[in-house]
Amino acid sequence: MNNIKKNYFEIKSCNKKFIHHAFFTKKHDLTKKNIIKIKDILNIKKKKIKFINQIHSNKISFIDNKNFNKKIIADGSITRTKDICLGIITADCAPILMFDKNNKIICAIHSGWKGCLNNIIAKAVRKIKSLDKNAKIIAIVGPCLGIKNFEVDYSFRKKFIKKNYKYKNFFKYKNQKKYLFNMRGLINFQLENQKVYKKYNIKMDTYSQIKLFFSHRRARHNGYMRTGRMINIIGFSI
């Protein structure tokens, strides 16, 4: 299902006749030069890409030509405008790209643990269905921090169980002080709860795949306060 083409990943079964999407590696960080390369790779040279100001929230914004040039503070974006592509940046958080089966709506989500806790997925699905109540949503979850490297403490786990007791199933006991958090598993659970039509995963861990991905947690463990970000894009091909 996963298809690597040099510096990016995509899902083969998604209909490229109507939708272009890709999860890029750290070889394409957020620079003007790389944006030009990305547009060429995805065959979207004549389209414009909207990046939002991400704040680890569950806020979703609609994007069109009227607000394209405005600063949008959110962690998810939705559009029906054919000449607009949606972009998000990640470095351990999960990039989630969505589109409806009829190829009329696209959505890009940035979901870290706060997005999971506040169920940004549910909010995004509701907003998509406000545009089309019968929308059959296809979701793709990209590379993110894997369970074996997502160590958390007891209080972190408690926040999630307080929100939804079923969330306890996404924590694995490590020792008396630590648990391992299965963020990808929880995201898929939330997608299933929203009854998305189909879901796919690029099952890669940003922490352990050093040559491919930036990782905020890995950078911190190595004594660095900052790291780069990967680009994730979805757009209409027509």
VODREN-947429 format. One record per residue (C-alpha): residue in one letter; x, y, z. Coordinates in steps of 0.02 Angstrom, whole numbers. Example, Ala and Ser with C-alpha at 12.3 -4.5 7.8 and 13.67 -1.06 7.14 Angstrom:
NODE aa     c1     c2     c3
NODE  a    615   -225    390
NODE  s    684    -53    357
% end
This chain:
NODE aa     c1     c2     c3
NODE  m      0      0      0
NODE  n    143    120     39
NODE  n    235    188   -111
NODE  i    401    280    -88
NODE  k    462    387   -231
NODE  k    632    457   -184
NODE  n    582    589    -56
NODE  y    397    564    -23
NODE  f    262    438     17
NODE  e     87    416    -52
NODE  i    -52    287    -57
NODE  k    -64    203   -228
NODE  s   -250    167   -218
NODE  c   -300    351   -201
NODE  n   -366    415   -366
NODE  k   -228    525   -437
NODE  k   -343    573   -580
NODE  f   -435    685   -456
NODE  i   -329    703   -298
NODE  h   -143    732   -274
NODE  h    -66    701   -104
NODE  a    105    666    -28
NODE  f    197    653    137
NODE  f    372    720    107
NODE  t    532    673    197
NODE  k    656    793    277
NODE  k    743    815    110
NODE  h    602    935     68
NODE  d    590   1054    215
NODE  l    489   1216    209
NODE  t    583   1330     89
NODE  k    527   1421    -69
NODE  k    647   1315   -172
NODE  n    573   1154   -106
NODE  i    394   1215   -129
NODE  i    433   1238   -314
NODE  k    504   1061   -320
NODE  i    352    991   -230
NODE  k    233   1075   -352
NODE  d    330    997   -494
NODE  i    328    823   -414
NODE  l    141    829   -384
NODE  n    101    912   -550
NODE  i     18   1061   -465
NODE  k    126   1200   -537
NODE  k    -23   1313   -572
NODE  k   -100   1292   -400
NODE  k    -64   1382   -237
NODE  i    -29   1298    -69
NODE  k   -103   1361     93
NODE  f     -4   1329    252
NODE  i    -91   1373    415
NODE  n    -15   1435    579
NODE  q    -22   1276    685
NODE  i    -46   1291    873
NODE  h    -86   1112    933
NODE  s   -272   1148    943
NODE  n   -428   1065    872
NODE  k   -474   1218    769
NODE  i   -523   1187    587
NODE  s   -538   1328    458
NODE  f   -620   1335    288
NODE  i   -504   1406    154
NODE  d   -555   1492     -7
NODE  n   -489   1630   -118
NODE  k   -561   1763     -4
NODE  n   -456   1716    147
NODE  f   -310   1629     61
NODE  n   -188   1771     95
NODE  k   -244   1796    274
NODE  k   -156   1724    425
NODE  i   -255   1571    478
NODE  i   -224   1505    654
NODE  a   -284   1325    660
NODE  d   -228   1144    651
NODE  g   -340   1090    510
NODE  s   -400   1163    347
NODE  i   -537   1119    223
NODE  t   -571   1182     48
NODE  r   -679   1152   -105
NODE  t   -581   1278   -209
NODE  k   -496   1184   -351
NODE  d   -343   1295   -369
NODE  i   -299   1285   -183
NODE  c   -194   1145   -109
NODE  l   -182   1121     80
NODE  g    -18   1099    172
NODE  i     33   1057    349
NODE  i    204   1033    428
NODE  t    251    899    554
NODE  a    396    826    653
NODE  d    319    684    759
NODE  c    137    742    756
NODE  a     25    651    634
NODE  p    -18    726    465
NODE  i   -193    669    415
NODE  l   -253    703    238
NODE  m   -436    680    193
NODE  f   -547    694     41
NODE  d   -723    642     -3
NODE  k   -758    500   -124
NODE  n   -833    621   -249
NODE  n   -671    722   -249
NODE  k   -756    887   -208
NODE  i   -684    920    -34
NODE  i   -506    907     35
NODE  c   -443    924    213
NODE  a   -271    928    297
NODE  i   -250    900    485
NODE  h   -103    918    605
NODE  s   -136    806    756
NODE  g    -15    783    899
NODE  w    -66    722   1070
NODE  k   -166    879   1104
NODE  g   -259    857    940
NODE  c   -296    677    991
NODE  l   -352    728   1165
NODE  n   -472    858   1095
NODE  n   -522    747    948
NODE  i   -481    863    804
NODE  i   -534    721    687
NODE  a   -715    726    747
NODE  k   -720    914    722
NODE  a   -647    899    546
NODE  v   -772    765    495
NODE  r   -917    870    560
NODE  k   -858   1019    459
NODE  i   -836    916    302
NODE  k  -1012    848    324
NODE  s  -1078   1023    348
NODE  l  -1029   1047    165
NODE  d  -1098    879    111
NODE  k  -1196    776    238
NODE  n  -1175    620    130
NODE  a   -987    639    106
NODE  k   -892    474    105
NODE  i   -726    523    182
NODE  i   -561    441    140
NODE  a   -422    473    266
NODE  i   -234    443    257
NODE  v   -126    450    414
NODE  g     55    489    375
NODE  p    220    458    465
NODE  c    218    505    650
NODE  l    295    463    819
NODE  g    274    276    850
NODE  i    222    192   1011
NODE  k    394    123   1053
NODE  n    465    301   1061
NODE  f    314    391   1135
NODE  e    351    379   1320
NODE  v    231    472   1436
NODE  d    196    484   1621
NODE  y     48    434   1728
NODE  s    -32    607   1728
NODE  f    -26    613   1537
NODE  r   -119    447   1527
NODE  k   -244    506   1658
NODE  k   -294    656   1550
NODE  f   -345    541   1409
NODE  i   -440    417   1515
NODE  k   -533    561   1596
NODE  k   -584    619   1422
NODE  n   -637    445   1363
NODE  y   -614    285   1464
NODE  k   -587    185   1305
NODE  y   -428    283   1273
NODE  k   -343    175   1405
NODE  n   -322     44   1268
NODE  f   -194    154   1182
NODE  f    -70    155   1325
NODE  k     53     15   1357
NODE  y    127     -4   1531
NODE  k    317     15   1533
NODE  n    363     33   1717
NODE  q    296    111   1877
NODE  k    320    287   1811
NODE  k    302    272   1622
NODE  y    181    216   1487
NODE  l    198    207   1298
NODE  f     66    302   1199
NODE  n     -3    230   1037
NODE  m    -50    393    951
NODE  r    -76    312    781
NODE  g   -190    183    859
NODE  l   -296    317    942
NODE  i   -307    418    781
NODE  n   -371    264    689
NODE  f   -495    231    829
NODE  q   -560    409    813
NODE  l   -574    391    624
NODE  e   -673    230    647
NODE  n   -789    315    772
NODE  q   -825    448    641
NODE  k   -868    309    517
NODE  v   -750    367    382
NODE  y   -774    273    219
NODE  k   -594    213    206
NODE  k   -432    242    301
NODE  y   -251    209    258
NODE  n    -87    225    353
NODE  i     93    260    309
NODE  k    158    157    455
NODE  m    325    239    486
NODE  d    399    306    647
NODE  t    475    479    631
NODE  y    589    452    782
NODE  s    675    293    723
NODE  q    686    335    537
NODE  i    829    458    559
NODE  k    877    472    376
NODE  l    699    507    320
NODE  f    614    614    450
NODE  f    636    757    571
NODE  s    584    716    749
NODE  h    555    844    885
NODE  r    572    713   1021
NODE  r    732    642    949
NODE  a    804    817    937
NODE  r    764    850   1120
NODE  h    840    684   1172
NODE  n    999    734   1079
NODE  g   1007    902   1166
NODE  y    933   1011   1028
NODE  m    787   1128   1060
NODE  r    734   1144    879
NODE  t    720   1034    725
NODE  g    655   1046    548
NODE  r    481   1004    487
NODE  m    414    891    350
NODE  i    288    952    222
NODE  n    124    861    188
NODE  i     11    912     43
NODE  i   -159    872    -30
NODE  g   -241    954   -180
NODE  f   -360    933   -325
NODE  s   -279    874   -486
NODE  i   -411    956   -596
% end
